Amino acid sequence: MTSQRTSTEGNQSAKAPKSRGKNAKPGRWLWFWVGMSGIAMVSATAGALLAVSLSGTQLQQAELSPQEEAVFDGDRIAGNGLRFSELTRPVNLLVMGMSVLPPDVRNPPAETQNLRHLPQINSFDGLADVMLLVQFQPEKKKIAILSIPRDTRTQIQGYGTRKINAANVEGGPALTAKTVSNVLGGAGIDRYIRINVLGVGKLIDALGGVTVFIPKDMKYQDDSQHLYINLKAGKQHLNGDQALQLLRFRHDALGDIGRIQRQQMVIRALIDQSLNPATVTQLPKILNVVKDNIDTNLTVEELVALLGFGVRTNRANMQMFMLPGRFSENGEYDASYWIPSKRGIANLMSQHFGLESFSERQITEPGALKVAIQDSTGSDRSQLRPLIKTLEEAGYRNIYIYKAWSEPLEVTNIIAQQGDGDSAESIRNTLGFGEVRVESTGSLDSDISIQIGRDWLEKKDLLENSSNF
């Protein structure tokens, strides 16, 4: 059984007065579209299952031994009968993005032997280039996504201390699941998905591309892999190949951690743009496009249930985190690592992933929080003084100006960088504006990052008049 279960939270809703006259029509149309969406989802589900049954699609490509299969929780995750597409319990899904070159496998394809470069090949036997733990929480109507840096230093059973991405090379998805579980304090893994980098581009193309804001010009060339990255800063609609360039770029000061932040940006954009009933109707097409590039022990029915749950989940309840830790120092080890923080992981898993903790959760006082301010409006630093003064009067003492946020924002983002959504909400209440986001796209060293938007310009004069300047 999975070692974590989330507690039930009551969902209360106020009773609205009955609509009368003209006001009744919007209500009827609302229920009409809700009903149509439900019909679309049911039809799409049936269509997806029929398409797969007719085509004989096989989603699991790895052959796991009984011992390896036992690593994963085999209990049902969805209901029976007409409820087969509804999740019935929390699910921990391990997602791995595979970037595999010919030297990574024992018997590379013959067509790759005499080339002067190393092409990506469709295999699952190499290093896990991307690693995510995605938890679906039906009782809380929430999805939590944890990014695990591929350079995380950890013990791999039978192979000593290694980077966590090596677990797949040595023992496939089962050993990777064991290793991730150990790093996360015993969190059980229910299912896994491995998707080859070749399939990621196909998947994004099948979803119609993705619109993101590229924070800076990105240019990189690696002739040995025929990897050519050339992206211009600004808001752009990317096709699959261009999105891969953004996802794979890591040649800046933050290296793989900066890449994780960009991955979260793309994930957020894909969720906002693609996770809807229309996507469910395209599931047979999407599976047909990427089926050769995917390996998973999810059944098609379970995949439909997870996707359906995602469609019904409020975007505010989709939260993204990064494994707490730090960069290794120069000369500390024989290689560069991400050093996980056991205490930080325990707090994160207890607060957001339902893992029991033996230590009582501590409420962070404002004075202990590191608050970064990132301006996106092009304002002079002196114009941020009313904002800083307001925070200081509320007890926040550790405030610093971080590099400007490159994307122009209409609404200020208050980022819970370390997953402390309560503290981020307290800051929002103090300021009286902004939107709380639980993700890891802000200043790496901060607890809370405030990415200033144009709504600040509307509030500045009010705060300035209330401050003692």
N, C-alpha and C positions, 0 to 999 in steps of 0.2 A: 504494500500500500504506500501511497505517497505520504511522506512524513509531515506535510503541512496541510492544514485545512483552515479556511478563513471562517470567521464567526459571522453569524447572520446579523445583518443590519436592517432594522425596520425601515421601510420606505413609506413615509407619510406624505400624503398629498391633500391639500385643502380642497374642500368641496366648493366648486364654483357655482354661482347662481345660474338658474336656467336662462337660456337665451330666449329673447322674445322678438317678434317682428323681424326686421331686417337683420338683426344680429344673429338670428338662427341659421341663416344661410351659410356664413363662413364655417359654423360648426359642422353642418351637414357635409360641406365640401371637404373639411378636414378629415372626417371619418371616412368619406368616400376614398380619399387618397391613401389613408392608412390601410383601408381594406384592399385597395388595388395593389399597394406595396406588398401586403401579406400574400395576396394571390400570386404576384410576380415571384415572390421568394419560393412559395410552395411549387409553382410551375417550374421555376429554374432548378430547384432541388431535384424534382422528378426527372427533368430533362437531363441534368448532369449525371444522375445515376443511370438512366437509360443509355446515355451516350457511352458511358464507361463500360457498362455491361455488354453493349453491342460491340465495342471496339476491343474489348479484352485488355484495357489499360492496366498495367501492373505498376503500382507506385513504388513498391519496395524492391530495390535492386540488390541490396546487400543480403547475403545469406548469413543470418545470425545463428549461432549455436544456442541450444536451450539455456545454457548458462548466461549467454549474452542477452537473450530475450528476457531473462528474469531480472535484468538490471532495470528494466522499464516496468512501470505499473501497468498491468494488463487489464485492470478493471474497466468496465464500460465508462465512457465519459458523456454519453448522450442517452436519451430516453428510448423506450420501446414503442413500437407501433407508430401512431401518427406523431409521436413526440421524438422520433428518431433524430430530428435536426435540432433539438434543444439540449444545451449543455445541462448536466445534472450535478456537476461538482467542479471544484477548481481543477485546472489542468496546467501543468508546467510543460511547455514545449521548448525543446532545445533546437535552435536554428543555427545551422552552420553554412557559411558561404565558402565554397571551395575554389581555390585558385591553383590549378595543377599543371605542371610543366612536364615534358617527357622524362627528365632525370628523376622525377618524383615517383615514378612507377617502375615495376620490374620489367614489364613487357610493353613498352610504348608502341603506339601504332606505327606500322611500317612506313607510312607516308611522312612521318616526322623524322626519319633517320638521317637523311642526307641534306637537310635544310641548314642554312647558315644562321638561323635564328631559332629560338625556343618558343613554339606556339602554345597557346592554351589548348589543353586537350579535355575531352569530356570524360572525366574520371572523378572518383570520390576518394581516392587513396592518398591524397597529398595533405599538406598543411591546411588547417582550418583558418582561412584568411579573415573571416568574420565570425563572431560567436555572440549569440543573443539567447537569453532566457526570457521567454514570453509567457506570462501567467494570465490565464483567463479566469476571472472571478465572477461567476454568475450571481452569487448572492449579493455582492456589492455592485454588480453591473459595471465592472472595471476591468481594464487591461493594463498590466504593468510590464514594461519592457526594460530589461537590464542588459546593457552592453558590457561584454567582458573583453578587455584588451587582449589581443593575441599574444602579446609579450608578457602576460602575467606569469610571474615566477611561482611555481608550485611543485608539489610531489606528484609524479605520475606512477601509479602502482606498478612495480616491477621494472621501472626505468629510471628511477632516481629523480633528482630535481631538474626540471626542464621548463621551457616555455609551454604554456598550456596548449598552444596550437599544435604541438607535436603529438598530443594524445591520439588524434585521429590517425596519424601515420602508423603509430605503434599498435593500436587496438581498435580502430574504427569508432563507430558511434557509441558502442557500449562502454569502452574505456574512457571516451570523452565524457559521457554522461556521469560515470563514476567520479572522474576528476573534478568536473564542475560541481557536482553534489558536495564533494569534500571541501572545495573552496568556499562554498556558500553555506557551510555549517550544517550540512545534512539534508538540504532541500531535495526532495525526491524528483526524479525526472519521469514524466509519463510517456512522452512521445518525442521523436526527433524528426527533423527535416534537414537534409543536406541538398543544397542547390549549387550546381557548378556555375562559375562566373559566366560561362557561355549562355546559361539559361537565364541569368539575371537580366541581361540585355534583351533577350526575347520576351521575358515577362513584362518588362517596362514598355516595350513596343506594343505588346498585346493589350496593355492597359491604356494605350493612347499617348504614351510619353508622360513626362512630369514637368511641372513648372516650378522652378526654384530660383532663389536669389543667390548668385555666385558671389561670394564675398570679395574676391580679388582675382586678378588675372592668374591663370594657372597654366604653366607651360613646362613640359618635361618630355624628354625623349630617351628611350631605352631601345637601341637597335637590336640588342640581343633577344628581346622579347617582342619586337615590333610593337612596343607600347608607346603611343604618341598621344600626349595630352596637350590640348590647346584650347582653353576655354577663356572667354572674356568675362570680366566682372559685370554684374548686373542681373536683372530679372530675365530669365530665358526659359523657353520651353525646350526640354532636352529629349532626344530620342534615346533608345536603349544604349547605343554606343557612347553617346555623350554623357549620359548618366553614369555609365561605368567609369569614364574618365574622372568624373567628379568623385566617385566613390573610392577609386583606387589611388588618387593623388595623396601623397603623404610626405612631400618634400618641403616641409616648412618647420618652424621652430618646435611645434608640438608633435611632429611625427605621427605615430599611430593614434595618439589621443586626439589630435586635430582631425584626423580622418574619421574617428568615431563621432565627433561633433557634427561633421558633415553628413555622416550616415544618418544621424538622428534627424537632421534637417530634411533629408530626402524621405525618410520614413514618415515624418510628420506630413510632408507634402503629399505623398502617395495615399496616406490615410484620408486626408482632407479631400483629395480629388477623386479617389478611386473606390473607396469603401462605401458602396451604396447598392441598393437592390439591382441596379443595372449591371453591376459587376458580377453579381451572382448569376444573372442570366447568361453571362459570357463564360461561365466556368467550364463547360465542355470544350469550347474553343481554346481557352487558356491552358487547360490540361493537355490538350492535344499538341499545343505548341511547345510546351516545356517538359512533357512527360519523360523524355529521354535524358533530361538534365537534372532530374529530381530523384532523390532516394529518401523514402520516408516509411515509417511503420504506422502512419495514420491510414485508416481505411478511407475510401471516398466519402462514406457517410459521415465519418468524424471530421473530415476536411470541410464538408458542407456545414456541419454544425458549428465549427469554429468561425468560418466565414460569416455565417448568419448571425452569430453572436456579435461579431465585430461590426456588422452593419447596424445592429440595434443599439450599440454602445455609444453614449454621448461622448463627443470628442474631448470634453473637459475631463472625462474619466479615463482617458488614455494617457498614461504617464510613462516617462522614459528616464532611466537612471544609468549611471556608469559605475562600475565596480569601484568602491572607495579604495584609494591607495595613493602611491607616489611614484615618481620616476626614481630609478636607482641612481646613485651618485657616481661620478667618474671614478673608476678604480675600485668601486665597492664590490663588483663581481666581475667575472670574466666576460660578461656580455651585458648589454643594456636590457633592463627588465622593468615591468610595472610591478611594484611591490604592494601586494594587497594588504589592506588594513583590517585585521580580524575584528577589532572593535567596531569599526565603521560598517563592515559587512553585517555583523550581528545586529546592529541597530537598524540597518536598512531592511534586512530580511524580516525582522520582527515587525517593523512599522508598516511595510508595504507588501510583503509577500506571505504574511500569515505564519511565519516560522516561530515556534515558541522560543522565548528568551528567558533565561534564568535571572537576568538583571532587569531592574525596574527602569522603564524609560524615563530619561531625564528631560525636563523642559528646558530648552536653551534660552537663557536670558538675553535681552537685546544687546547688552554690553559685550557679550561673548561672541557675537556674530561678526563675521567678516563680510562687509557689504561693498560690492563693486558697483560703480556707476559707469555705464557705457552710453554715450550720447549718439543719437542717430540724426539729430536735427541740424548739426553744423553750428550749434550755439557756442559762444565763447565760454570758457570755463567759469568765468566770473558769474555768468548767468545761472550757474548751478548752485550758487551759494544759498538761495532760499530753500532749495531741496535739501541740501546738506544740513542746514540749520534746523529744519523741521525734524529730520531724523535724529540729530543730536539731542534736541529737546525731548524726544521720545525715549532716549536712553541708549541710542546706537552710537558707539564710540569708535569702532574700527571701520571707518569708511575711507575708500580710496577711489580715485579716478582711474579707470582702466581704458585701454585703447577704444577708440570710437567704434560703434556698431555700424557696419558698412551699409546695411539695408535700411532705407528710409522707412520708419515705422509711423503709422497713424496712431496706434495705441501702444502705450508703454508695456513692455513685457517685464514682469517680476519673476525671475527665474529661480526656482528652488534647486540650485546647482547640486546640492548633496542630498536632495530628496525631502528636505524639511518643508513640506507644504504649509504647515501651520505657521511657521515663522514668516514665510513669504506672504501669507494671507494677513498677518499682523502688520507687515510693512504696507501692504495695499490699503488696509484700513487707516493706518497712520497718514498716508499721503492723500487718500480719498480719490485715487484714480489708478488706472493700470489694470492689467490682466495677469493673473497668476498662472504660470506654467511650470509643471514639474518635469524638467528635462535637464540635460547637462551641456547646454550650448553656450553658457556664459563663461565668466572668468574662472579658470580651472581652480584657483586657490580660494575662491570665495565660497561662502555659505549661500549667499543670496546675490544675484546679479540683477541690477535694475537697468534695463535697456530702454533709454528715454525715447519716447515717441512725441508726435506733434500734440497729443493731448496735454503734455506737460506745459507747452507754451500757453495754453488756455488757463492753466491753473497757476502759472508762475506769479502773476501779478497778485493773485489772492494770497498766496503763501508769503510773498514778499511784504505785503501790507501787514500781515499778521506777525512778521518776524521783527526783531529789534535791530534793524540795520540803520 
